[in-house]
Amino acid sequence: MTVSRALTIAGSDSGGGAGIQADLKTFTVLGVYGMSALTAITAQNTLGVHGIYNLPLEAIEQQIDAVATDIGVDAVKTGMLSQAPIIERVAERIKANNIPNLVVDPVMVAKGGARLLEQDSQQALIRHLLPLATVITPNLPEAEVLTGRTITTVEEMKEAARHIHSFGTRYVVVKGGHLDGDALDILFDGETFAEFVAPRHETKHTHGTGCTFSAAITSELAKGASVHDAVTTAKHFITCAIQDTLGLGQGHGPTNHWA
Ligand code: PLP
């Protein structure tokens, strides 16, 4: 039996709804063998982030090298990278190990307001990671930080996608979930736009949606899907996960990866 292999380089969410835990659950549900390289440990539940402990650069490097040199990686995603030196080291190890199909989820701030990437580290993301990326998946606030522009319309989402594409990534998905109306995401390949729409589902349980969406894209790329097909599957997966949440915890709970 041959199995497709996906690696997530991201932070741990002790609450299990976002980060490494969401990624590994998504990989498993989508039939891919999941591996992880932790960048940071967060003490977290549905009420928020209570502590952040970044791991040493050597520990991050060793985890990536260990899995890449033995088990092999068909696709990789990055999530919480905390600070510029971690971004630089992660980019270096992805390149050194020739890991294909990089999905960058430019995690910056948790929904509760905790910073998961130090301010001003987005330049490191742009300089070191985006030239290696197959896809980047910013939500609107992240696209605003990356472009320095306010985004309030679909036309502005498209302008942001063009701008972010110029940083060297092959594809850009700008997620419009923060706009009113249907949840519209756009995919840009440098020439044409594709749109992915789902009806809006009002819920406070959307913790980890960005992690889950990018992990689903990574799973499909690991299996050999095109980027367009991977985004189609991921959009369906996250829409189902949001519509059928588990109602866990007293705050913003996780989505349902098995939906
Ligand atoms: N915690 C970790 C470790 C993450 O990687 C992420 C990802 O974005 C979050 C928290 C944020 O979760 P959310 O903003 O969906 O609540």
Boltz pocket constraint, residues with backbone or C-beta under 6 A from the ligand:
constraints:
  - pocket:
      binder: B
      contacts: [[A, 10], [A, 11], [A, 12], [A, 13], [A, 18], [A, 19], [A, 20], [A, 42], [A, 44], [A, 79], [A, 80], [A, 107], [A, 109], [A, 110], [A, 111], [A, 112], [A, 116], [A, 206], [A, 207], [A, 208], [A, 209], [A, 210], [A, 211]]
      max_distance: 6.0
